[in-house]
């Protein structure tokens, strides 16, 4: 019996909350109509009346019952504003952006926690991530406070590939690399066709927060992979009795699922040069 009385009391409080919310919404709508508060002919009461009704009902319900009852008054105000604004006052308006906006506000008032989270965290967060909006603001603040840490300094955190050291290693191989198909000034013996390959990972993210840094790292990996292929190609040919490669070709192409990697191939005809000739 006490449970039924409590339930009836809560229903009465819920009804009172709906009435208060509806009255607040109607008052808001009347205020906007009386003072003709509009933008481009659209009365803003169409948007604000359901919003005020929903929040007023939610506030009162939380005070009286301790929970949200769904902002029913917002739906009531939506019906009132649509009937009056689109049918009675101006029957030619029809379905447009104002009705869509009103529906969105009603849903937001009915389930504010979910909608606010979805709009602020999911939609706004995704857009800010894609556009780099917050990153630009934070970078501007950071560079203002620490002007010595410029963008170039961040890029320089990726060390350049040491081409000089790599070239010295290649030149110390006692091996000749020739891109010509058939150098007529050399006397050589053909040993066979050789190739080596190397894989360099590729950044496949659509959105890159530091594109300059990623590009530099990618270039470093490609240079390193190319030189590794050349060194291994020389080792393979030398192990077969050769001392040079002709028709040298270096190929780069995408490999893996969705082009997740760069594949580098160094290939050519391994030969043994019978007579020493200066290289140019």
C-alpha positions in Angstrom: 0.0 0.0 0.0 2.8 2.4 0.9 4.5 1.5 -2.4 1.4 2.4 -4.4 1.1 5.7 -2.5 4.7 6.5 -3.2 4.2 5.6 -6.9 1.2 7.8 -7.2 3.0 10.6 -5.4 5.9 10.3 -7.9 3.5 10.3 -10.8 1.9 13.5 -9.5 5.3 15.1 -9.1 6.2 13.9 -12.7 3.0 15.4 -14.0 3.7 18.7 -12.2 7.2 18.8 -13.7 5.8 18.3 -17.2 3.2 21.1 -16.5 5.9 23.5 -15.2 8.1 22.7 -18.2 5.3 23.2 -20.6 4.3 26.5 -19.1 7.9 27.7 -19.2 8.2 26.7 -22.8 4.9 28.4 -23.7 6.0 31.6 -21.9 9.3 31.5 -23.8 7.5 31.1 -27.1 5.0 33.9 -26.3 8.0 36.1 -25.4 9.8 35.5 -28.7 6.5 36.0 -30.6 5.6 39.2 -28.8 8.9 40.9 -29.4 9.3 39.2 -32.8 12.8 38.0 -32.1 13.7 36.4 -35.4 16.6 35.9 -37.9 15.9 36.0 -41.6 12.2 35.8 -40.8 12.5 32.7 -38.6 11.2 33.2 -35.0 13.8 31.9 -32.6 11.1 30.8 -30.3 10.8 27.7 -32.5 14.2 26.6 -31.2 14.3 28.1 -27.7 10.8 27.2 -26.5 11.3 23.4 -26.6 14.8 23.8 -25.1 13.5 25.9 -22.2 10.6 23.5 -21.6 12.8 20.5 -21.6 15.4 22.0 -19.2 12.8 23.4 -16.9 11.0 20.0 -16.7 14.3 18.2 -16.1 15.4 20.6 -13.4 12.1 20.4 -11.5 11.9 16.6 -11.9 15.4 16.2 -10.5 14.5 18.3 -7.5 11.1 16.6 -6.8 11.8 13.0 -7.9 15.6 12.8 -8.2 15.6 11.6 -11.8 15.1 12.7 -15.4 11.6 11.8 -16.8 12.5 12.4 -20.5 11.7 16.1 -21.2 8.1 15.3 -22.3 7.3 19.0 -22.2 9.9 19.6 -25.0 7.9 17.3 -27.3 4.7 19.1 -26.4 6.3 22.5 -27.2 7.7 21.1 -30.4 4.1 20.2 -31.5 2.8 23.6 -30.4 5.5 25.6 -32.2 5.2 23.5 -35.4 1.4 23.7 -35.4 1.3 27.4 -34.8 4.4 28.5 -36.6 4.2 26.3 -39.7 0.4 25.6 -40.0 -1.5 28.4 -38.4 0.7 31.4 -38.8 2.4 30.4 -42.0 1.1 27.2 -43.6 3.5 27.5 -46.6 6.8 26.9 -44.7 6.7 23.1 -44.6 9.5 20.9 -43.4 12.8 22.7 -43.2 16.0 23.3 -41.2 14.0 24.9 -38.4 12.0 21.8 -37.8 15.2 19.7 -38.0 16.9 22.0 -35.5 13.9 21.8 -33.1 13.9 18.0 -33.3 17.7 18.0 -32.5 17.1 20.3 -29.5 14.3 18.1 -28.2 16.4 15.0 -28.4 19.3 16.8 -26.7 16.9 17.9 -23.9 15.5 14.4 -23.4 18.8 12.6 -23.2 21.4 15.4 -22.5 24.2 13.2 -21.2 24.4 10.9 -24.3 23.8 13.7 -26.8 26.3 16.1 -25.2 28.9 13.3 -25.1 28.2 12.3 -28.7 28.3 15.9 -30.0 31.3 17.1 -27.9 33.4 14.0 -27.7 32.6 12.1 -30.9 31.7 14.6 -33.5 33.6 17.7 -32.3 36.5 15.6 -31.2 36.7 13.8 -34.6 36.5 17.0 -36.5 39.2 18.7 -34.4 41.4 15.7 -34.8 41.0 15.6 -38.6 41.6 19.4 -39.0 44.3 19.6 -36.3 42.3 22.5 -34.7 43.4 21.9 -31.1 46.9 20.9 -32.1 47.4 24.2 -33.9 46.2 26.1 -30.8 48.4 24.1 -28.5 51.4 24.5 -30.8 50.8 28.3 -30.9 50.7 28.5 -27.1 53.7 26.2 -26.8 55.8 28.2 -29.3 54.7 31.5 -27.6 55.9 30.3 -24.2 58.9 28.5 -25.5 59.9 30.4 -28.7 63.2 28.5 -29.0 61.3 25.3 -29.8 60.2 26.0 -33.3 58.6 23.6 -35.8 62.0 23.0 -37.5 63.4 21.8 -34.2 60.6 19.2 -34.0 61.3 18.0 -37.5 65.0 17.8 -36.6 64.2 15.2 -33.9 64.3 12.7 -36.7 68.0 12.4 -37.6 69.0 12.6 -41.2 70.3 9.5 -42.8 74.1 9.5 -42.9 74.6 9.2 -46.6 78.3 10.0 -46.4 79.0 7.1 -44.0 76.8 4.8 -46.1 78.6 5.8 -49.3 82.0 5.2 -47.7 80.8 1.7 -46.8 79.7 1.1 -50.4 82.9 2.4 -51.9 85.0 0.2 -49.5 83.4 -3.0 -51.1 86.1 -3.1 -53.8 83.2 -3.4 -56.2 82.1 -1.5 -59.3 78.5 -0.5 -59.9 77.6 0.3 -63.6 74.2 1.3 -64.8 75.1 0.9 -68.5 73.7 -2.2 -70.2 76.8 -3.1 -72.1 79.9 -1.0 -71.4 82.0 -1.4 -74.6 85.2 -0.2 -72.9 85.3 -3.1 -70.5 86.4 -6.7 -70.9 84.2 -8.8 -68.6 82.8 -12.2 -68.1 79.1 -12.6 -67.3 78.4 -14.6 -64.1 74.6 -14.3 -63.9 71.6 -12.2 -62.9 71.4 -11.1 -59.3 69.0 -9.1 -57.2 68.4 -8.2 -53.5 65.4 -6.7 -51.9 64.6 -4.7 -48.8 61.4 -3.7 -47.0 60.7 -0.3 -45.5 57.6 0.3 -43.5 55.2 3.0 -44.8 53.0 5.2 -42.7 49.4 4.5 -44.0 47.5 6.7 -41.6 45.1 9.0 -43.5 45.5 11.8 -40.9 49.1 12.6 -40.1 49.7 14.9 -37.1 53.4 15.6 -38.0 53.6 15.1 -41.8 57.0 16.7 -42.1 58.5 14.4 -39.5 56.9 11.3 -41.1 58.1 12.3 -44.5 61.7 12.7 -43.3 61.5 9.3 -41.5 60.1 7.7 -44.7 62.9 9.2 -46.8 65.5 8.0 -44.3 64.1 4.5 -44.5 64.1 4.5 -48.3 67.7 5.7 -48.5 68.8 3.1 -45.9 67.0 0.3 -47.7 68.5 1.2 -51.1 72.1 1.3 -49.7 71.5 -2.0 -47.9 70.3 -3.6 -51.2 73.4 -2.4 -53.0 75.8 -3.7 -50.3 74.1 -7.1 -50.3 74.0 -7.2 -54.1 77.8 -6.7 -54.2 78.3 -9.4 -51.5 76.3 -11.9 -53.5 78.1 -11.2 -56.8 81.5 -11.3 -55.1 80.7 -14.6 -53.4 80.1 -16.0 -56.9 83.4 -14.7 -58.2 82.4 -11.4 -59.7 83.6 -7.9 -59.0 81.0 -5.6 -60.7 77.4 -5.3 -61.8 76.2 -3.9 -65.1 72.7 -2.8 -66.1 72.2 -1.9 -62.4 68.5 -1.0 -61.7 66.9 0.1 -58.5 63.1 -0.2 -58.2 60.7 1.1 -55.6 57.1 -0.1 -55.3 54.4 -0.6 -52.8 53.9 -4.0 -51.2 51.7 -5.6 -48.5 48.0 -5.2 -47.7 46.9 -1.7 -48.8 50.4 -0.7 -49.7 51.6 -0.9 -46.1 55.3 -1.3 -47.0 57.8 0.0 -49.6 59.7 -2.7 -51.3 63.1 -1.8 -52.7 64.9 -4.0 -55.3 68.4 -3.7 -56.6 69.1 -5.9 -59.6 71.6 -6.3 -62.3 73.9 -8.6 -64.2 76.9 -9.8 -62.1 80.2 -9.8 -64.1 83.8 -10.3 -63.5 85.9 -7.5 -65.1 89.1 -9.0 -66.4 91.0 -5.8 -66.7 91.1 -2.9 -64.3 89.7 0.4 -65.6 89.3 3.7 -63.8 85.6 4.4 -62.9 84.0 7.8 -63.5 
